[in-house]
Amino acid sequence: MTELLPIIEELANARSDAERARWLLRCPPGYLGKYEMTIRNRLRAAGFLAGVAYLETERLVIWMPRKGDGSPSDNALELLQGARAEMMAIAAGEG
């Protein structure tokens, strides 16, 4: 069996969607990118499709054009806020 990075192992060991949502909210963006397919596979295997959608939103925003000052566009911020609000609700056991 392939050894997982400790942070990815935490996701693999999550036993509820609330735990997976909390993991996604804490995960550094660099890991979301570098290990996207591993994370996506773990979320799908768990049936946590809201988590897959969140991952896709986080990744999408990275590729969106920015404002002239380098800050995220209003549309990007709106997408992130909506996705993060959904994950926070699930993490709190409301989703």
Beta strands, then each sheet from edge to edge (+ up, - down):
end
